[in-house]
Amino acid sequence: MIVTDFSSSTAATYSLNKANSAAAQANERISTTQRINSAKDDPSGYARAVKLKAEIGSFGKAIDNINAGISLVQSVDDSISQVSEVLIKMRELAVAAAGENNATTRATYQTTFSGYLDDITNIVSRTTYNGSSVLDGTTSSVSVQTGINASETKTLNFFNMSTSSLGISSIDLSTSIASASTAITTIDTAMDTTAGYLTSVGAYENALNFTSDLASSYIQNKSSQYGNIMNADMAAEATNLAAAQIQQSSAAAMVAQGNMMNREMVSYLLRGYTG
């Protein structure tokens, strides 16, 4: 006689293996707090999560770029404001010289005026990006990578604020009252130009701040999406683990019982041959 009916034992073994796998998966998710620990857990979800992770990191770098651009713009803003203050002092000197009949006194004014010209030159030359001035015509524009795609850039166009470009380098208050009077108009034009530059720089800073806020919002939203895909539901996994452990105990008992029954059947049959 051949014994072939091991179906109950096989079913119990299958159930035990299934319970072991479920318990192992629940244990892994609880220990890592992640629903997906390898691509086999959810191939499409894992692929989406990888893409989201890359986008989150890229937006973080974009914010770093934007912050560097904001720092540059703020530096330019400060420099232009300083130039504006110097121009105000220059205008005061020009007004004083225009009402001064004494040539020696006007010459003194011119000496002070020349010092102010040097101050503007120093301010302009020290306002740099990567070692190159952005206010003397050397570097006329800077491109900032504000997004995660190649085309998402912001071009910052800067200005030539050298004394010659502002038209004030050749002013001489000592020549005559008339030349001093003409200097007032020339300085007014330079001040209007400078005010326009300040407006442009302010617009740059507002645009960069807005872009930074937008990138931060993207990071928050995409991090939430990433978490929805990757993070494990700890309460659900704890329930799954408990259920798997119960199934393990039941299946193990049935496997043991099936093995015992098979041994008893074999022993009974063998007695028939040996008894």
SVG drawing of the C-alpha trace seen along z (x, -y; Angstrom):
<svg xmlns="http://www.w3.org/2000/svg" viewBox="-6 -136 49 147">
<polyline fill="none" stroke="black" stroke-width="0.4" points="0.0,0.0 1.2,-3.5 0.1,-6.5 -0.5,-9.6 -2.9,-11.8 -0.7,-14.5 -3.1,-17.3 -3.9,-18.6 -0.3,-18.7 0.7,-20.4 -2.0,-23.0 -0.9,-23.7 2.7,-24.1 1.7,-26.5 -0.3,-28.5 2.6,-28.6 5.0,-29.8 2.5,-32.5 2.1,-33.6 5.9,-33.7 6.2,-36.0 3.4,-38.3 5.0,-38.5 8.4,-39.2 7.0,-42.0 5.1,-43.6 8.2,-43.4 10.3,-45.0 7.9,-47.8 7.5,-48.5 11.3,-48.6 12.0,-50.9 8.7,-52.8 8.5,-52.4 5.9,-50.6 8.3,-50.2 11.7,-48.8 12.6,-47.5 11.2,-47.6 9.5,-44.3 7.1,-45.7 5.5,-48.1 7.4,-48.5 5.4,-51.5 5.2,-53.2 8.9,-52.8 9.7,-54.3 7.5,-57.3 9.1,-57.7 12.6,-57.7 11.5,-60.5 10.0,-62.5 13.1,-62.2 15.2,-63.5 12.9,-66.4 12.9,-67.3 16.7,-67.3 16.9,-69.4 14.4,-72.0 16.6,-72.2 19.6,-73.0 17.5,-75.5 16.7,-77.3 20.4,-77.5 21.0,-79.1 18.2,-81.6 19.5,-82.5 22.9,-83.2 21.2,-85.4 19.3,-87.2 22.6,-87.9 24.1,-89.3 21.1,-91.5 21.1,-92.8 24.8,-93.6 24.1,-95.5 21.2,-97.3 23.5,-98.4 26.1,-99.6 23.7,-101.6 22.3,-103.1 25.8,-104.1 26.4,-105.7 23.1,-107.6 24.3,-109.0 27.6,-110.1 25.7,-111.8 23.7,-113.7 26.9,-115.0 28.2,-115.9 25.1,-117.9 25.4,-119.8 29.0,-120.7 27.9,-121.8 25.2,-124.0 27.8,-125.5 30.3,-126.1 27.6,-127.7 27.2,-130.4 30.9,-130.8 32.7,-133.7 36.0,-132.8 38.0,-130.6 40.2,-129.2 37.2,-128.1 35.7,-126.5 39.0,-124.6 38.6,-123.3 35.2,-122.1 36.6,-120.4 39.2,-118.6 36.4,-117.1 34.4,-116.4 37.3,-114.4 37.4,-112.4 33.8,-111.5 34.5,-110.3 37.1,-108.0 34.5,-106.7 32.1,-105.8 34.9,-104.1 35.7,-102.0 32.1,-101.1 31.6,-100.0 34.8,-98.0 34.1,-96.1 30.6,-95.0 31.6,-91.7 30.3,-88.3 32.9,-85.5 35.6,-88.2 34.3,-90.4 32.5,-93.7 28.8,-93.8 28.6,-97.6 31.5,-98.8 30.4,-97.0 32.8,-94.1 30.0,-91.6 26.8,-92.9 24.5,-90.0 24.3,-86.9 22.1,-83.9 20.5,-82.2 19.2,-78.6 15.9,-79.1 14.2,-75.8 14.9,-72.1 14.8,-72.2 17.5,-73.6 15.2,-76.4 14.2,-77.6 16.6,-80.5 16.5,-84.2 18.8,-86.6 19.9,-89.6 21.0,-92.5 23.3,-94.9 24.5,-98.4 27.6,-100.4 27.8,-102.8 31.4,-104.0 31.8,-107.8 32.3,-108.2 29.1,-106.2 27.2,-108.4 28.6,-111.4 30.2,-113.0 33.8,-112.1 34.7,-115.4 32.9,-117.8 35.2,-120.6 33.6,-122.9 36.7,-125.1 36.5,-126.4 33.7,-128.9 30.3,-129.5 28.7,-128.6 30.4,-125.2 29.3,-124.5 25.7,-125.3 25.9,-123.0 27.3,-120.3 24.0,-120.5 22.0,-119.4 24.5,-116.7 24.4,-115.2 20.6,-115.3 20.7,-113.2 23.1,-110.8 20.8,-110.6 17.7,-109.9 19.7,-107.1 20.7,-105.6 17.1,-105.7 16.1,-103.7 18.7,-101.2 17.4,-100.8 13.9,-100.1 15.2,-97.4 17.2,-95.8 14.2,-95.8 12.1,-94.1 14.8,-91.4 14.8,-90.8 11.0,-90.5 11.0,-88.1 13.7,-85.9 11.9,-85.8 8.7,-84.8 10.5,-82.0 12.2,-80.8 8.8,-80.6 7.4,-78.7 10.2,-76.2 9.7,-75.7 6.0,-75.0 7.0,-72.4 9.3,-70.7 6.5,-70.5 4.0,-69.1 6.3,-66.6 7.6,-65.5 4.0,-64.8 3.5,-62.8 6.7,-60.9 5.6,-60.1 2.2,-58.9 4.0,-56.4 6.8,-55.3 5.7,-55.7 4.1,-52.7 0.8,-52.8 2.2,-51.8 -1.2,-50.9 -2.1,-48.8 1.2,-47.1 0.9,-46.3 -2.5,-44.7 -1.0,-42.8 1.8,-41.5 -0.6,-40.4 -2.8,-38.6 0.3,-36.9 1.5,-35.7 -1.9,-34.2 -1.8,-32.5 1.7,-31.3 0.7,-29.7 -2.4,-28.0 -0.5,-26.8 2.4,-25.5 0.0,-23.5 -1.7,-22.1 1.6,-21.2 2.6,-19.4 -0.7,-17.6 -0.5,-16.6 3.0,-15.2 1.8,-13.2 -1.1,-11.8 1.1,-10.7 3.6,-9.0 0.7,-7.2 -0.7,-6.0 2.7,-4.8 3.3,-3.0 -0.2,-1.4 0.6,-0.2 4.0,1.1 2.5,3.2 0.5,4.9 3.7,6.2 5.6,6.9 2.9,8.1"/>
</svg>
